[in-house]
Amino acid sequence: MNILIALLPAFFWGCTPLWTHICSGKPIQQLVGTTYGALVVGILIYLIKQPLMTPSIFWWSFLGGVGWSLGQLAQYRAFINLGVATTSPITAGIQLLGVNFIGVAFFGSWKSAIAKTIGGIAIVLIILGVFLTTRTGKKHQSIKNKKKFIKYVLELIIGTGIGYTACSTLPRIPDASGWSTFPGQTVGMIISAVLIALIFYPRSHAVLSKATFTNVLTGFNSGFGTLSYLISMILNGVSTGFTLSQMTTVVATFIGLVVLREHKSGKSLAYTLSGVALVVLGGVMTGFIH
């Protein structure tokens, strides 16, 4: 039963592209709608669990939520520009690289020589996995299309690299539990998402549009993924909970290829599946390093 609960985060988070597809809308509308739903879950967690909340915990978590909005907008844009099956493993790989780099540089992770060796191998596997995922397998692709593809990949790497790394590391500074940090994160998520919509996408009417409110369902899905992840860490421990959550990439890629019917064949499909396998393997290895 505990293992099934540990797989719930991967299921919920992996289904995010399916929900955005069902709810439709522009990326900025999807972002704002997601934050509306996530805020509801964050408020419920705070009211039921009543976790410790200090100014330090709230503001570092708030800033983490701002980072999440930047990363999530980059991911939603990439779902459209690159496809889910290409976007998901790149996002997972870049986040793993960023979080582990910050962990080693500032939080004292991987202290032993063995940990550093295993971590180094994991990093190489993740980088190789991300590289393979960006391979299209199309030798005769036009220069214009190649440049456009590279531009979209760089936007995704920079946006999710900075945004998701901030989201995962800044709330660690006050050394608080996920129960304490998630409510503050959702506040940062919604305020930053609304400001991005009002300042950079004023014509989208993203704050009050129909598509935005439909994507509240996407936010519920994301919030329940976080809730199940917090429960999983209590039942299974941090290493097992984190490692099984890496199956998110597998679920999302499966949805992209099978449910959303994104066309990949031959070398392109082989590159994508190989990339997913390497990213997941690298993520699993980092999950068991102490």
C-alpha positions in Angstrom: 0.0 0.0 0.0 2.8 2.4 0.9 4.5 1.8 -2.5 1.2 2.6 -4.3 1.0 5.9 -2.4 4.6 6.6 -3.3 3.7 6.2 -7.0 0.8 8.7 -6.7 3.0 11.8 -7.2 4.3 10.4 -10.4 0.8 9.7 -11.6 -0.6 13.1 -10.7 2.4 15.2 -11.9 2.8 13.0 -15.0 -0.9 13.7 -15.9 -0.3 17.5 -15.9 0.1 17.7 -19.7 -3.1 15.6 -20.2 -5.1 18.1 -18.0 -3.7 21.1 -19.8 -4.6 19.4 -23.1 -8.2 18.7 -21.8 -8.7 22.2 -20.3 -7.0 23.9 -23.3 -6.1 27.6 -23.2 -2.9 29.5 -23.8 0.2 28.7 -21.6 -0.3 31.8 -19.5 -4.0 30.9 -18.9 -2.9 27.4 -18.0 -0.3 28.8 -15.6 -2.7 31.2 -13.8 -5.5 28.5 -13.6 -3.0 26.0 -12.2 -2.0 28.4 -9.4 -5.7 29.0 -8.5 -6.2 25.3 -8.0 -2.9 24.8 -6.2 -3.7 27.7 -3.8 -6.9 25.9 -2.7 -4.9 22.7 -1.9 -2.3 24.8 -0.1 -4.9 26.5 2.1 -6.5 23.2 2.9 -3.2 21.7 3.9 -2.5 24.7 6.1 -5.9 24.6 7.8 -5.9 20.8 8.4 -2.2 20.3 9.2 -1.5 23.7 10.8 2.2 23.4 10.2 4.9 25.7 11.7 4.9 29.0 9.8 7.6 31.7 10.5 8.4 34.8 8.5 11.6 33.0 7.2 9.7 29.9 6.2 6.9 31.9 4.5 9.2 34.2 2.5 11.7 31.6 1.3 8.8 29.4 0.3 7.1 32.4 -1.4 10.2 33.0 -3.5 10.3 29.3 -4.3 6.7 29.7 -5.6 7.8 32.6 -7.8 10.5 30.3 -9.3 7.9 27.6 -9.9 5.8 30.0 -11.9 8.7 30.9 -14.2 9.6 27.2 -14.7 6.0 26.1 -15.2 5.3 28.8 -17.8 8.4 27.7 -19.7 7.2 24.1 -19.5 3.7 24.9 -20.7 5.1 26.8 -23.6 7.3 23.9 -24.5 4.4 21.4 -24.4 3.1 23.3 -27.4 6.4 24.1 -29.2 8.3 20.9 -28.6 5.7 18.3 -27.5 5.2 16.6 -24.2 7.4 13.6 -25.0 10.4 15.9 -25.7 9.7 18.5 -22.9 9.2 16.1 -19.9 12.5 14.4 -19.9 14.4 17.6 -20.6 12.6 19.3 -17.7 13.2 16.4 -15.3 16.9 16.2 -16.3 17.6 19.9 -16.0 15.8 20.1 -12.6 17.8 17.2 -11.3 21.1 18.8 -12.4 20.2 22.2 -10.9 18.9 20.8 -7.6 21.9 18.5 -7.1 24.4 21.2 -8.0 22.9 23.6 -5.4 22.7 20.7 -2.9 26.4 19.9 -3.3 27.5 23.6 -3.4 25.5 25.1 -0.6 23.8 22.4 1.4 26.6 19.9 2.0 25.2 17.0 -0.1 27.3 14.1 -1.3 29.9 14.5 1.5 31.7 11.1 1.1 33.9 10.1 -1.8 31.5 7.2 -2.7 28.6 9.7 -2.8 30.5 12.0 -5.0 31.5 9.2 -7.4 27.9 7.8 -7.7 26.6 11.4 -8.0 29.1 12.1 -10.7 28.0 9.0 -12.7 24.4 10.0 -12.2 25.0 13.5 -13.5 26.7 12.1 -16.6 23.7 9.8 -17.3 21.2 12.7 -16.8 23.2 15.0 -19.2 23.4 12.2 -21.8 19.7 11.6 -21.3 18.8 15.2 -21.9 21.1 15.3 -24.9 19.4 12.2 -26.5 16.0 13.7 -25.9 16.9 16.8 -27.9 17.9 14.6 -30.9 15.2 14.6 -33.6 16.7 11.9 -35.8 15.9 14.1 -38.8 18.9 14.5 -41.0 17.2 16.7 -43.6 15.6 19.2 -41.3 15.7 22.7 -42.7 18.0 25.3 -41.1 15.0 27.4 -40.2 13.3 24.6 -38.4 16.6 23.6 -36.7 17.1 27.1 -35.4 13.5 27.3 -34.1 13.9 23.9 -32.4 17.2 25.0 -30.7 15.5 28.3 -29.6 12.6 26.4 -28.0 14.9 23.9 -26.2 17.1 26.8 -24.9 14.0 28.6 -23.6 12.9 25.4 -21.8 16.4 24.7 -20.3 16.8 28.3 -19.0 13.3 28.7 -17.8 12.9 25.4 -16.0 16.6 25.4 -14.9 16.3 28.7 -13.1 12.7 28.4 -12.1 12.4 24.8 -10.9 15.8 24.9 -9.2 14.7 27.9 -7.2 11.4 26.2 -6.4 13.2 23.1 -5.1 16.1 24.8 -3.2 15.0 28.1 -1.7 12.4 26.6 0.6 15.2 24.4 2.0 17.0 27.4 3.5 14.8 27.7 6.6 15.1 23.9 7.1 11.4 23.4 7.4 9.1 20.5 6.4 7.2 20.3 3.1 4.0 20.8 5.1 5.3 24.2 6.2 6.7 25.3 2.9 3.9 24.3 0.4 1.3 26.9 1.6 3.7 29.7 1.3 4.8 28.4 -2.1 1.3 28.5 -3.5 0.9 32.1 -2.4 4.1 33.0 -4.3 2.9 31.0 -7.3 -0.4 32.7 -7.6 0.9 36.3 -7.0 3.8 35.9 -9.5 1.6 34.2 -12.1 -1.0 37.0 -11.9 1.6 39.6 -12.2 3.2 37.9 -15.2 -0.2 37.7 -16.9 -1.0 41.4 -16.2 2.4 42.8 -17.2 3.5 40.6 -20.1 0.2 39.1 -21.4 -2.4 41.8 -20.9 -4.4 40.8 -24.0 -4.8 37.2 -22.9 -7.2 38.2 -20.1 -5.6 35.3 -18.2 -6.7 36.4 -14.8 -10.4 35.9 -15.4 -10.8 34.0 -18.6 -12.9 30.8 -19.0 -9.8 28.8 -20.0 -8.0 30.0 -16.8 -10.8 28.8 -14.5 -11.0 25.5 -16.4 -7.4 24.9 -15.6 -8.1 25.1 -11.9 -8.5 21.3 -12.4 -4.9 21.2 -13.5 -4.0 23.0 -10.3 -6.0 20.5 -8.2 -4.1 17.7 -10.0 -0.7 19.4 -9.3 -1.7 20.1 -5.7 -2.8 16.5 -5.0 0.5 15.4 -6.5 2.4 17.5 -3.9 0.1 16.3 -1.1 0.7 12.6 -2.0 4.4 13.3 -2.2 4.5 14.7 1.3 2.5 11.7 2.6 4.8 9.3 0.7 7.9 10.8 2.4 6.4 10.1 5.8 5.4 6.5 4.9 8.4 5.5 2.8 11.2 7.9 3.7 12.8 10.7 1.6 14.9 8.5 -0.6 12.2 6.1 -1.7 9.6 8.9 -2.0 11.8 11.0 -4.2 13.1 8.1 -6.3 9.6 6.8 -7.2 8.4 10.3 -7.9 10.9 10.3 -10.8 8.5 8.0 -12.6 6.7 11.3 -13.4 8.8 11.5 -16.6 7.8 8.0 -17.7 4.1 8.8 -17.1 4.2 12.1 -19.0 6.2 10.7 -21.9 3.7 7.8 -22.2 0.8 10.3 -22.2 2.6 12.4 -24.9 3.3 9.4 -27.2 0.2 7.2 -26.6 -2.7 9.4 -25.4 -1.9 12.7 -27.1 -0.5 10.8 -30.1 2.6 12.9 -30.7 4.3 11.6 -33.8 7.7 10.0 -33.2 9.2 7.1 -35.1 12.5 5.5 -35.9 15.5 7.2 -34.5 13.5 10.0 -32.9 11.5 7.6 -30.8 14.6 5.6 -29.9 16.4 8.8 -28.8 13.4 9.9 -26.7 13.0 6.5 -24.9 16.7 6.1 -24.3 16.8 9.7 -23.0 13.9 9.0 -20.6 15.6 5.8 -19.3 18.9 7.6 -18.6 17.2 10.6 -16.9 15.1 8.3 -14.7 18.2 6.1 -13.9 20.2 9.1 -12.9 17.4 10.5 -10.8 17.0 7.1 -9.0 20.7 7.0 -8.3 20.7 10.6 -6.8 17.7 9.6 -4.6 19.8 7.0 -2.7 22.9 9.1 -2.1 23.3 10.4 1.4 
